[in-house]
Amino acid sequence: MEKLEAVQKTLRFSNTIREWCEQKHNVFFDDFDSENVNIYESGGYGELADAIIEDGLAENILDEEDVKLL
């Protein structure tokens, strides 16, 4: 599973994580793309994407096997 796909799956299936992302970071589902999820500098969402994926794993939305190569 690609990083963007993991982020999108988590945001799609977790209201809690999606609301946290929208309210605390003012970043919405459509703001993520295949490039900015890998950018850790200003203007990118790399760190936020990693946090979303970690939360998706914690909520059992994602499997370790799905994201172990990310």
Protein Blocks (a to p, Z undefined) as FASTA:
>chain_A
ZZklmmmmmmmmmmklmmmmmmmnopafklpcfklmmpcbehiaklmmmmmmmmmmmnom
acfklmmmZZ
